[in-house]
Amino acid sequence: MPEDDDVRLATSADESPEAGTADSSADGPEDDAREDTGDASPRPVGRRRARQLLTAVLLGLLAFTVTVQLGQDEADSYQNLRSVELVELLKTLDATNGRLSDQIEDLTATRDDLRSSTNASETAQKEAQRRLDDLSILAGTVGATGPGVRLTLSDPGDTVGASLLLDTVQELRDAGAEAIVINGFARVVAQTWFADDPATGDVLVSGKQVEGPYVIEAIGDPATMAPAIDFRGGIADRVESRGGTLSVERVDSITITALADVVSPEYARNVS
């Protein structure tokens, strides 16, 4: 019996150190794993910051590329123009600036007269009459005469239509046309509308049937209006692309006698 006890004690003593060693060795890798995990925890944050920085750089490059491309496109639109066309464009801008400068000078002189005139009521009455005459021309309620341009638009295939005719009128307006008439009887004013007549293929101008060839007369500065029509890629080229022809003639004196139909406003009222 004592010998058996000694054997059991020895066996227990021999096993316990091995178990302790095994536990110690098992704890070691866990500690290492925890240390490694502690060291690796900042890495995802660093990757996110790197991706954010890369995204910001790419967006900046994209914005820069788009800006450069837009600037290049705008530059190319002028690089493709001939020197003669650039000169005409500059002349048009100069004429427009000159017209605006003259208007400013006239308004300034009128203001000064109203301030300094001993007979302010008489000066105001003359100014009111002048404004009435100007507005009557713009409204098409009186005739008008002056220099301008005459456009002759031939449309043998009936392909021009109301939309292109309206675009032609708009170009003349933008170039400073003060009075416009089509085929001598259709006066164009602010309320004028254009439409295609499906029954005849002609164009309706405020209900009036207008047949081709279309002759458009506009009173204004010929040096400004003619280039606005002849400009490369403008109305003349669009007409030719549809099989028609458009000629522009600068005229020293044009007389327009056709009047616009007076239409009373249905919804608009004087604020006073």
C-alpha positions in Angstrom: 0.0 0.0 0.0 2.7 2.5 0.7 4.3 1.7 -2.5 1.1 2.4 -4.4 0.7 5.7 -2.7 4.2 6.6 -3.6 3.5 5.7 -7.2 0.4 7.8 -7.3 2.1 10.8 -5.7 5.0 10.6 -8.1 2.6 10.3 -11.1 0.7 13.4 -9.9 3.9 15.3 -9.3 5.2 14.3 -12.7 1.9 15.3 -14.5 1.4 18.7 -12.8 4.6 20.3 -14.2 3.8 19.1 -17.7 0.3 20.6 -17.3 1.7 23.8 -16.1 4.1 23.9 -19.0 1.3 23.2 -21.4 -0.8 26.0 -19.9 2.1 28.4 -20.1 2.8 27.5 -23.7 -0.9 27.8 -24.6 -1.0 31.3 -23.0 2.0 32.5 -24.9 0.4 32.4 -28.4 -2.8 34.0 -27.1 -0.8 36.8 -25.7 1.0 37.1 -29.0 -2.2 37.1 -30.9 -3.6 39.8 -28.7 -0.5 41.9 -29.2 -0.7 41.4 -32.9 -4.4 42.3 -32.9 -3.6 45.5 -30.9 -0.9 46.5 -33.5 -3.2 45.7 -36.5 -6.3 47.6 -35.3 -5.2 51.1 -36.8 -4.6 49.6 -40.3 -8.2 49.7 -41.6 -8.4 53.4 -40.6 -5.2 54.1 -42.5 -6.6 52.4 -45.6 -9.8 54.4 -45.4 -7.9 57.6 -45.2 -5.8 56.6 -48.2 -8.9 55.8 -50.2 -10.5 59.1 -49.3 -7.3 61.0 -50.3 -7.2 59.1 -53.6 -10.8 59.8 -54.3 -10.3 63.6 -53.6 -7.3 63.6 -56.0 -9.3 61.8 -58.7 -12.2 64.2 -58.3 -9.9 67.2 -58.5 -8.3 65.8 -61.7 -11.7 65.2 -63.2 -12.9 68.8 -62.4 -9.7 70.2 -63.9 -10.1 68.1 -67.0 -13.7 69.2 -67.6 -12.7 72.9 -67.1 -9.9 72.6 -69.6 -12.1 70.8 -72.1 -14.8 73.4 -71.9 -12.2 76.2 -72.4 -10.8 74.3 -75.3 -14.2 73.8 -76.9 -14.9 77.5 -76.6 -11.5 78.3 -78.1 -12.1 75.8 -81.0 -15.4 77.5 -81.9 -13.4 80.7 -82.7 -10.3 79.0 -84.1 -12.5 77.4 -86.9 -13.6 80.9 -88.0 -12.0 82.7 -90.9 -10.4 86.0 -90.5 -13.1 87.7 -92.5 -15.7 86.3 -90.2 -13.9 87.3 -87.1 -13.6 90.9 -88.5 -17.4 90.9 -89.1 -18.0 89.7 -85.6 -15.9 92.5 -84.2 -17.7 95.0 -86.3 -21.0 93.7 -85.1 -19.9 94.1 -81.5 -18.5 97.5 -82.1 -21.7 98.6 -83.8 -23.8 97.3 -80.9 -21.6 99.0 -78.3 -21.8 102.3 -80.3 -25.6 102.1 -80.5 -25.9 101.5 -76.7 -23.5 104.4 -76.1 -25.6 106.7 -78.2 -28.7 105.6 -76.3 -27.0 106.4 -73.0 -25.9 109.8 -74.2 -29.5 110.6 -75.4 -31.0 109.6 -72.1 -28.4 111.5 -70.2 -29.0 114.6 -72.2 -32.8 114.3 -71.7 -32.3 113.9 -68.0 -30.1 117.0 -67.9 -32.6 119.0 -69.8 -35.4 118.0 -67.5 -33.3 119.1 -64.5 -32.0 122.4 -65.8 -34.7 123.6 -68.2 -36.6 126.7 -67.1 -39.7 125.3 -68.8 -39.6 121.7 -67.6 -43.2 121.0 -68.5 -42.5 121.8 -72.2 -39.4 119.6 -72.2 -41.2 116.8 -70.6 -44.0 117.1 -73.1 -41.6 116.9 -76.0 -39.9 113.9 -74.5 -43.2 112.2 -74.0 -44.2 112.7 -77.6 -40.9 111.4 -78.8 -41.3 108.3 -76.6 -44.8 107.9 -78.0 -43.5 108.0 -81.6 -40.8 105.4 -80.8 -43.3 103.1 -79.1 -45.8 103.4 -81.9 -43.1 102.2 -84.4 -42.3 99.3 -82.1 -45.9 98.4 -81.7 -46.5 98.6 -85.4 -49.3 101.1 -85.2 -47.6 103.6 -87.5 -45.4 103.4 -90.6 -41.6 103.6 -90.5 -38.7 104.5 -92.8 -35.0 104.2 -92.5 -31.9 102.2 -93.5 -31.9 98.4 -93.1 -31.6 95.1 -94.8 -33.8 93.1 -97.3 -33.7 89.3 -97.1 -35.0 87.2 -99.9 -35.6 83.6 -98.9 -36.4 81.1 -101.6 -37.9 77.8 -100.6 -38.6 75.6 -103.7 -39.1 72.5 -101.6 -41.3 74.0 -99.0 -38.9 72.8 -96.3 -38.2 76.1 -94.4 -41.4 76.3 -92.4 -42.6 78.7 -89.7 -39.9 77.8 -87.1 -37.0 78.8 -89.3 -38.8 81.9 -90.5 -39.3 82.8 -86.8 -35.6 82.2 -86.0 -34.7 84.6 -88.9 -36.9 87.3 -87.4 -35.4 86.7 -83.9 -31.9 87.1 -85.3 -32.9 90.4 -86.8 -34.4 91.5 -83.5 -31.3 90.5 -81.6 -29.3 92.6 -84.1 -31.3 95.7 -83.4 -34.1 95.6 -85.9 -36.7 98.3 -85.0 -39.4 97.5 -87.6 -39.9 94.3 -89.6 -42.4 93.3 -92.4 -42.7 90.1 -94.4 -43.8 90.2 -98.0 -44.8 93.8 -97.6 -48.0 93.2 -95.6 -47.3 91.1 -92.5 -46.0 93.5 -89.9 -44.0 91.8 -87.2 -44.4 93.0 -83.6 -44.1 91.6 -80.1 -47.4 89.7 -80.3 -46.8 88.2 -83.8 -47.0 84.4 -84.0 -45.9 82.0 -86.6 -47.4 78.6 -87.6 -47.4 76.2 -90.5 -50.5 75.8 -92.5 -51.0 72.1 -93.0 -53.6 72.6 -95.7 -51.4 74.7 -98.1 -47.9 74.2 -96.8 -47.5 78.0 -96.4 -46.7 79.9 -93.3 -49.2 81.8 -91.2 -48.1 85.1 -89.6 -50.6 86.1 -87.0 -53.3 84.4 -89.1 -52.1 85.9 -92.4 -51.1 83.5 -95.1 -47.6 84.2 -96.4 -46.2 82.4 -99.4 -42.7 81.9 -100.6 -40.4 83.3 -101.7 -40.3 85.3 -98.4 -39.1 88.9 -98.5 -38.2 90.2 -95.1 -37.5 93.9 -94.7 -36.0 95.2 -91.5 -35.2 98.7 -90.5 -32.1 99.1 -88.4 -28.3 99.3 -88.6 -27.4 97.3 -91.8 -23.8 96.8 -90.6 -25.1 94.9 -87.6 -28.0 93.0 -89.1 -26.4 91.7 -92.2 -23.5 89.8 -90.5 -26.1 88.4 -88.0 -27.7 86.6 -91.0 -24.6 85.8 -93.0 -22.6 84.5 -90.1 -21.1 81.0 -90.5 -23.4 78.4 -89.1 -26.2 81.0 -88.9 -29.6 81.4 -90.7 -28.2 81.4 -94.2 -26.4 78.1 -93.7 -29.5 76.6 -92.1 -31.7 77.6 -95.1 -29.2 76.2 -97.5 -29.0 72.9 -95.6 -32.8 72.5 -96.3 -32.4 73.2 -100.0 -33.3 76.8 -99.9 -31.4 80.0 -100.6 -31.1 83.3 -98.7 -29.7 86.5 -100.0 -29.0 89.6 -97.9 -29.1 93.1 -99.3 -28.1 96.3 -97.4 -30.5 99.1 -98.3 -30.1 102.8 -97.6 -33.8 103.5 -97.2 -36.7 101.1 -96.5 -40.3 102.3 -96.1 -42.7 100.1 -94.2 -46.4 101.1 -94.5 -48.1 97.9 -93.3 -49.6 98.1 -89.8 -50.0 95.5 -87.2 -53.5 94.5 -86.0 -54.2 96.2 -82.7 -55.0 93.5 -80.1 -56.4 94.5 -76.7 -54.7 92.6 -73.8 -56.9 90.0 -72.3 -55.1 89.4 -69.0 -52.6 92.2 -68.6 -53.7 95.4 -66.8 -52.0 98.7 -66.0 -50.6 98.6 -62.5 -51.6 102.2 -61.9 
